[in-house]
């Protein structure tokens, strides 16, 4: 994938012609630890995530005969790092455990079922909450705020989408702190609800740094969440692929 197409695919706020040299981060974040029991829904204190080990069809119900929603690959499409998915619940059907995962596809918040055996599962106490009205991002560890930072959000007409059911899909280092997207880009599972495509991409939303720090605290983007470069670095130390993200008004 070329730098131009990567930028276009990341989010509606990413402009044509911006250079981005991507390298994926590791799947296991500092905040994750091995699973000790069956995965359940995310709570304010803990969420389950799973690194995808094999290509798999995500289905509409926990059975092989269910209609497919999408095909998931173990290599993430933008940064070529590991695919790590948020697990929203699990069940046992016919002696086989299935995990419901949040999918990085339209419509926002859609989920699908995969056999639990294709996932290397962990728990994480980290979650991210973005308050659009206050233009602030907060990282919680076990329901306690550990990072608070101002952000820029989508401007009128290209508003940042809201949902309780987003997650960080990838963590990409640009290695170019002065670039428009800053040193780190974190595409989420959500998409713009205003733009079906942008600059040849599909309207993917991301949390990223910025070369325009004077716009932080305003409604300035085409849907993405922009942060001061020093703040995105702090967030990326805690919030890794699979981390739940809530965006509220």
Protein Blocks (a to p, Z undefined) as FASTA:
>chain_A
ZZklmmmmmpmklcghiacddddddfbdfkbccdfbdcddddfkbccddddfbdcdddfb
dcfkbccfbdcdfbdfklopacddddfbdcdeehiacdddddfbdcehiacdddfklpcc
dddfbdcdddfklopadddeehiafbdcddddddehiaccddfbbcdfbdcdehiakbmn
lmbdcddfbdcfkbmbgehiaoiacddddfblmlgoiafbgoiacddfklmmmmmmmmcg
hiacdddZZ
